[in-house]
Amino acid sequence: MKTRLYIYILCSILLLSTVISCAKYTDFVPKGQNLLDRVEDLDQLLNVQYSGSTFNMNRLSLIANDMYLLAYNVPNVISSNVVTMDKVLLTYDETADRAALTPTDGRYDGLYKNIAMVANIVLTNANSAKGDQKLLAQLKAEAYVLRAFMHFLLVNMYAKAYDPSTAATDGGIPYVKDINFEEVNTKNTVKEVYDNLLEDVETALALNTLPDHPKNSMRVGKGFAYAVKAKILLSMRNYSEALIATNEALKYNSTLEDHRPLLAEPVLEKRTLTRSGLKAPDNLFYAFSNAFDPSILTPTYEILSDYYEPGNIIKDRTNVYNYQFGFLYVGLQNIPAWIAQLYESNSAGLTVSDLVMMKSECLIRTNKIAEGMAEIEKIRVRRIDPAVYVHLSASDEVQAMAHLKKVSRIEFLFTWRNFVNIKRWNSEGTYAETIRRTINGKTYTLSPKSPLWILPFPQSATQFNETLTQNY
């Protein structure tokens, strides 16, 4: 039974777009054990391509009002009598039964597949695997960090943001540590999830076996491990410890993407925005939905008018934003589509920009305003035409956070980060914000405490796990 389960699991890995051939694991050693007891096979198991529907975060960007629907006529969706999830989120309709509209969810299913079929298989088989024990210890550390990151994404989509005063009772998600698919994984509280997140990352770091620089940016190195730790601690409002973790991560990679070289080409039409997804030097961990992300996505009116700064190199000094295609895709006047198919963004992983923005916030939150603003400027100076760039300053935390939130919004446009950050800030009174989306003269409002900030568990999960009551 156990052997058949392993074969099933490894065949299912094909759904995750791994580079592994399932046929390799249909061979058996004499005692009937699967070849997963070899270190080199566990190493191969971690060679996953983190892409596809699992990492399609467009719904999160829609909720945060970063973008409109992908290739849908927005006015037609709004005027339709058919209630769809797209219409619900576009109009911020809190009365709709979102659970009934969610029979399945590629993000939910895919993230748990990465946990169960990659990270947990490595950890389950590690103690008995034969081969290079030093490499094995590295693989265990990678699996712990991978498991933590996938759960971090899940808890921030399907549960409330971490609030120290309520986390112990707020409903969270199942934290899956095994590959026993015949047992129901009980839903944990938000605090329990975060305790497990920290435990996994700390265990990985304690092994002291992660490489300074992984073989590629879809494998785990020290920089990514410390970045995940920093994300967790920042969400828990432990700014001093998050700052320490961020600084550790920056020791391994501090390269920021820079848009200023585009200006060396005097002809605007010839300024080609490029980014080599897997090989981009600012990657800490690379994950994406489509290789051409964010091409064909459309920013909202509010993003264009309220968040982009004058002289932004991509918006104002290139032809990346195409207004003709924008109208074709969403049916709205004066809305462009991002068209730069040679630019492969890291839409679902982590980059050095995450570290710089986290460091800035941690410094600001610990009353080091000038140092925090200096980190923000590391981003801005690389995004704004030097001819119009003006250094920002702030006299207190509130002013500095206003600058940070505005810069962060464009830096992480079309990714999961804006949804998670705004949701996190909404859990505090000081930095909560009401989002307003105006379309053809009508304004739709999303309050900081709206249940729409929590995604519904899909029916494909709730019908088999009675502990998965909705968290909104």
C-alpha positions in Angstrom: 0.0 0.0 0.0 2.8 2.4 0.9 4.7 1.7 -2.3 1.6 2.2 -4.4 1.0 5.5 -2.6 4.5 6.7 -3.5 4.0 5.8 -7.1 0.7 7.6 -7.2 2.3 10.6 -5.5 5.2 10.8 -7.9 2.9 10.4 -11.0 0.9 13.3 -9.6 4.0 15.4 -9.5 3.6 15.7 -13.2 0.7 18.0 -12.4 3.3 20.3 -10.7 5.4 20.5 -13.8 8.4 18.8 -12.3 11.3 17.7 -14.3 11.1 14.2 -12.9 10.1 11.2 -15.0 7.4 9.2 -13.3 8.6 6.0 -15.0 11.8 6.2 -13.0 9.9 5.4 -9.8 8.1 2.3 -11.0 11.2 0.2 -10.4 11.7 -1.5 -7.1 14.7 -2.7 -5.1 14.6 -6.3 -3.9 12.7 -5.8 -0.6 9.8 -4.0 -2.4 10.8 -0.5 -1.3 10.5 2.4 -3.7 13.7 4.1 -5.0 12.8 7.2 -2.8 15.2 5.8 -0.2 18.2 7.3 -2.3 19.4 10.8 -1.6 19.8 11.6 -5.3 16.2 10.8 -5.9 15.1 13.2 -3.2 17.3 15.8 -4.7 15.6 15.3 -8.0 12.2 15.5 -6.3 13.0 19.1 -5.3 13.6 20.2 -8.9 10.1 21.6 -9.3 9.1 24.3 -11.7 6.9 26.6 -9.6 4.5 27.9 -12.2 1.0 27.6 -13.5 -2.4 28.1 -11.9 -1.0 27.4 -8.4 0.8 30.7 -8.6 -1.9 32.7 -10.5 -2.5 35.5 -8.0 -4.7 37.7 -10.3 -7.7 37.3 -7.9 -5.7 38.8 -5.1 -4.7 41.8 -7.3 -8.3 42.2 -8.3 -9.3 42.4 -4.6 -6.6 44.9 -3.8 -7.7 47.0 -6.8 -4.3 46.7 -8.5 -5.8 45.4 -11.8 -9.0 44.5 -13.6 -10.1 41.2 -14.9 -7.8 39.4 -17.3 -9.2 39.6 -20.9 -12.8 40.3 -19.7 -15.0 43.2 -20.7 -15.4 44.9 -17.4 -18.6 46.8 -18.1 -20.2 43.7 -19.4 -19.3 41.6 -16.4 -20.7 44.3 -14.1 -24.0 44.6 -16.0 -24.5 40.9 -16.4 -27.3 39.2 -14.4 -25.0 36.2 -13.9 -23.3 36.2 -10.5 -19.7 35.0 -10.9 -16.8 35.3 -8.6 -15.2 37.8 -11.0 -18.3 40.1 -10.7 -18.4 39.6 -6.9 -14.8 40.7 -6.5 -15.0 43.4 -9.2 -18.0 45.1 -7.4 -17.0 44.2 -3.9 -20.2 42.4 -3.3 -20.2 41.0 0.3 -23.6 39.5 0.1 -22.7 36.8 -2.4 -22.1 33.2 -1.4 -18.5 32.9 -2.4 -18.1 29.4 -1.1 -20.9 28.2 -3.5 -19.0 29.9 -6.3 -15.8 28.1 -5.5 -16.1 24.4 -6.4 -12.3 24.2 -6.8 -9.3 26.5 -6.4 -6.0 25.9 -8.2 -4.1 28.0 -5.7 -5.3 26.0 -2.7 -4.9 22.6 -4.3 -1.5 23.4 -5.9 0.1 24.9 -2.8 -0.9 21.8 -0.7 0.4 19.5 -3.5 3.8 21.3 -3.2 3.6 20.7 0.5 2.5 17.1 0.6 4.1 15.8 -2.6 7.4 17.5 -2.5 8.4 18.9 0.9 6.8 16.3 3.1 7.9 13.4 0.9 11.5 14.6 1.3 11.1 15.0 5.0 9.3 11.6 5.4 12.0 9.7 3.5 15.1 11.6 4.7 15.7 9.6 7.8 16.1 6.3 5.8 17.6 7.6 2.6 21.0 6.2 1.5 23.7 8.4 0.0 25.5 11.7 0.6 24.4 12.6 4.2 25.6 16.2 3.8 23.5 16.7 0.7 20.6 15.0 2.5 20.8 17.5 5.4 20.6 20.2 2.8 17.6 18.7 1.2 15.8 18.5 4.5 16.5 22.2 5.2 15.2 23.1 1.7 12.0 21.1 2.3 11.4 22.8 5.7 11.7 26.2 4.1 9.5 25.2 1.1 6.8 23.9 3.4 6.8 27.1 5.5 6.6 29.4 2.4 3.7 27.5 0.9 1.8 27.5 4.2 2.6 31.2 4.6 0.9 31.9 1.3 -2.1 29.8 2.2 -2.7 31.3 5.6 -2.5 34.8 4.2 -5.1 34.0 1.6 -7.6 31.9 3.5 -7.4 33.3 7.0 -7.3 36.6 8.8 -4.0 38.5 9.0 -2.0 37.8 12.1 -3.3 39.8 15.0 -1.5 39.2 18.3 -4.7 39.8 20.3 -6.9 37.3 18.4 -4.5 34.9 16.6 -4.9 32.2 19.2 -8.6 31.9 18.4 -8.8 33.0 14.7 -9.4 30.2 12.4 -6.4 29.4 10.2 -5.6 26.5 7.8 -4.4 22.9 8.2 -0.6 22.8 8.7 0.2 19.6 6.9 3.3 17.7 8.0 2.7 14.2 6.7 1.8 12.3 3.5 -1.1 10.3 5.1 -3.8 11.1 2.6 -6.3 8.9 4.5 -6.3 11.2 7.5 -8.1 14.5 7.8 -5.8 17.4 8.6 -7.6 19.5 11.2 -7.7 23.3 10.7 -5.3 25.1 13.0 -5.6 28.5 14.5 -3.7 31.4 13.0 -1.3 31.4 15.9 -0.7 27.6 15.6 0.0 28.1 11.9 2.6 30.8 12.6 4.2 28.8 15.3 4.6 26.0 12.8 6.0 28.4 10.2 8.7 29.7 12.6 9.5 26.2 13.8 10.0 24.9 10.2 12.3 27.8 9.2 14.2 27.7 12.5 14.7 24.0 12.0 16.0 24.5 8.5 18.4 27.2 9.6 19.6 25.2 12.6 20.8 22.4 10.2 23.2 25.0 8.8 23.3 23.2 5.5 21.6 25.5 3.0 23.8 26.8 0.2 24.7 30.5 0.1 23.5 30.4 -3.5 21.3 27.6 -4.7 21.8 25.8 -8.0 18.9 27.9 -9.4 16.3 30.2 -8.1 13.7 27.6 -7.8 15.7 25.9 -5.1 16.2 27.1 -1.6 19.3 29.0 -0.4 20.1 30.9 2.8 18.9 34.2 1.4 15.4 32.8 0.7 15.2 31.0 4.1 16.0 34.2 6.0 13.6 36.2 3.8 10.8 33.8 4.6 11.6 34.1 8.3 11.5 37.9 8.0 8.1 37.7 6.2 6.7 35.6 9.1 8.1 37.8 11.8 7.0 41.0 10.0 3.4 39.6 9.8 3.6 38.9 13.6 4.6 42.5 14.1 8.0 41.5 15.6 9.9 44.2 13.8 13.2 44.0 15.6 13.6 40.2 14.9 12.3 40.7 11.3 15.0 43.3 10.8 17.7 40.9 11.9 16.4 38.2 9.5 16.2 40.7 6.7 19.8 41.8 7.2 20.9 38.2 7.2 19.1 37.6 3.9 20.7 40.7 2.4 24.2 39.2 3.1 23.5 36.6 0.4 21.8 38.8 -2.2 21.4 42.6 -2.3 21.0 43.1 -6.0 18.0 45.3 -7.0 16.4 45.4 -10.4 17.4 48.7 -12.0 15.3 50.4 -14.8 17.7 53.3 -15.4 19.7 51.6 -18.1 16.6 51.7 -20.3 17.2 55.5 -20.6 20.5 54.9 -22.4 18.5 54.2 -25.5 17.4 57.7 -26.8 14.5 56.3 -28.9 11.6 55.6 -26.7 10.2 53.0 -29.1 13.4 51.0 -28.9 13.5 50.8 -25.1 12.8 47.1 -24.5 12.1 46.0 -20.9 13.6 42.6 -20.3 14.0 40.3 -17.4 15.2 36.7 -17.5 12.9 35.0 -15.0 14.9 32.1 -13.6 18.2 33.8 -14.0 17.3 37.3 -12.8 20.0 38.4 -10.3 17.5 39.8 -7.8 15.6 36.5 -7.3 15.5 34.9 -3.9 13.0 32.3 -5.0 11.3 32.3 -8.4 7.6 31.4 -8.9 5.2 32.6 -11.5 1.9 31.9 -13.3 2.8 32.5 -16.9 6.3 33.0 -18.3 5.2 36.4 -19.7 3.8 37.8 -16.5 2.6 40.5 -16.1 2.0 41.0 -19.9 -1.7 41.7 -20.8 -2.5 42.7 -17.3 -4.2 46.1 -16.8 -3.7 48.5 -13.9 -6.7 50.3 -12.5 -7.6 54.0 -12.8 -6.6 54.4 -9.1 -3.2 52.8 -9.6 -2.4 55.0 -12.6 -3.6 58.2 -10.9 -2.7 57.7 -7.2 0.3 55.5 -7.0 2.6 55.9 -10.0 5.0 58.7 -9.5 5.8 61.2 -12.3 8.7 60.1 -14.3 8.3 56.4 -13.5 10.6 54.8 -16.1 8.3 52.0 -17.1 5.1 54.0 -17.2 6.4 57.3 -18.6 9.6 56.5 -20.4 8.8 53.2 -22.3 6.0 51.8 -24.4 5.3 49.0 -22.0 1.8 50.3 -21.3 -0.3 49.9 -24.5 -3.7 51.7 -24.4 -5.1 50.2 -27.5 -4.6 46.7 -26.1 -6.0 47.8 -22.7 -9.3 48.8 -24.2 -9.5 45.5 -26.2 -8.8 43.5 -23.1 -11.1 45.2 -20.5 -13.4 47.5 -22.4 -12.4 50.6 -20.4 -11.2 53.9 -21.8 -7.7 55.2 -20.8 -6.7 51.9 -19.3 -3.5 50.4 -20.8 -2.3 46.8 -20.8 1.2 45.9 -19.9 2.9 44.5 -23.0 6.5 43.4 -22.5 6.8 39.7 -23.2 10.5 39.6 -22.7 10.0 40.7 -19.1 9.5 37.6 -16.9 8.5 38.9 -13.5 8.8 37.0 -10.2 5.1 37.4 -9.5 4.7 34.7 -6.9 8.2 34.2 -5.3 10.5 36.6 -3.4 13.1 39.1 -4.6 15.6 41.6 -3.1 12.8 44.2 -3.4 11.0 42.3 -0.7 14.0 42.5 1.5 14.5 46.2 1.0 10.9 47.1 1.6 10.8 44.8 4.7 13.9 46.5 6.0 12.5 49.9 5.4 9.3 49.1 7.3 11.1 47.5 10.2 13.4 50.5 10.6 10.4 52.9 10.4 8.4 50.8 12.9 11.4 50.9 15.4 11.7 54.7 15.1 14.6 54.8 12.8 12.8 57.0 10.3 15.8 58.4 8.3 17.3 54.9 7.8 13.9 53.5 6.8 13.5 56.3 4.2 17.0 55.6 2.9 15.9 52.0 2.0 12.8 53.3 0.2 15.1 55.6 -1.9 17.1 52.5 -3.0 13.9 51.5 -4.8 12.8 54.9 -6.1 16.2 56.0 -7.5 16.1 52.9 -9.7 12.5 53.4 -10.9 12.3 57.2 -11.6 13.9 59.1 -14.4 16.9 60.9 -12.8 15.9 64.1 -14.6 12.8 64.4 -12.4 13.8 62.3 -9.3 13.3 64.1 -6.0 14.4 62.6 -2.7 11.6 62.0 -0.2 11.8 62.7 3.5 9.6 62.1 6.5 9.5 63.5 10.0 7.6 60.7 11.8 6.4 57.1 11.4 3.0 57.9 9.9 4.5 60.1 7.2 7.2 57.5 6.4 4.7 54.7 6.3 2.6 56.7 3.8 5.6 56.9 1.5 6.4 53.2 2.0 2.9 52.1 1.2 2.8 54.1 -2.0 6.2 52.9 -3.2 5.5 49.4 -2.2 2.2 49.4 -4.2 4.0 49.9 -7.5 7.0 47.8 -6.7 4.7 44.8 -6.1 2.1 45.5 -8.6 0.5 42.4 -10.1 1.8 40.1 -7.4 0.5 38.6 -4.2 2.5 41.0 -2.0 0.1 44.0 -2.2 -2.9 41.9 -1.1 -1.0 40.4 1.8 0.6 43.8 2.9 -2.7 45.8 2.7 -4.5 43.0 4.6 -1.8 43.0 7.2 -1.9 46.8 7.6 -5.7 46.6 7.7 -5.4 44.5 10.9 -4.0 47.6 12.6 -6.0 50.7 13.3 -3.3 53.2 12.3 -2.6 52.0 8.7 -5.9 50.5 7.7 -7.3 51.8 4.4 -10.6 51.7 2.6 -10.2 50.9 -1.1 -12.4 52.7 -3.6 -12.8 51.5 -7.2 -14.6 53.8 -9.6 -15.8 52.4 -13.0 -17.9 54.4 -15.4 -19.0 56.8 -12.7 -19.9 54.3 -10.0 -17.7 53.7 -7.0 -17.3 50.3 -5.3 -15.9 50.2 -1.7 -13.9 47.7 0.1 -13.5 48.3 3.9 -10.5 47.1 5.9 -12.7 44.6 7.7 -14.5 43.2 4.7 -14.8 39.4 4.5 -13.6 39.6 0.9 -10.0 39.9 2.3 -10.3 36.2 3.2 -10.7 33.7 0.3 -13.2 30.9 0.7 -12.0 27.3 1.1 -13.0 25.4 -2.1 -15.8 22.8 -2.0 -13.3 20.2 -3.1 -11.7 20.6 0.3 -14.6 21.4 2.6 -16.7 18.4 1.5 -13.9 16.0 2.7 -12.8 18.0 5.8 -15.6 19.1 8.2 -13.1 21.2 10.2 -12.6 23.6 7.2 -15.3 26.1 8.3 -14.9 29.3 6.4 -12.8 32.0 8.2 -15.0 35.0 7.3 
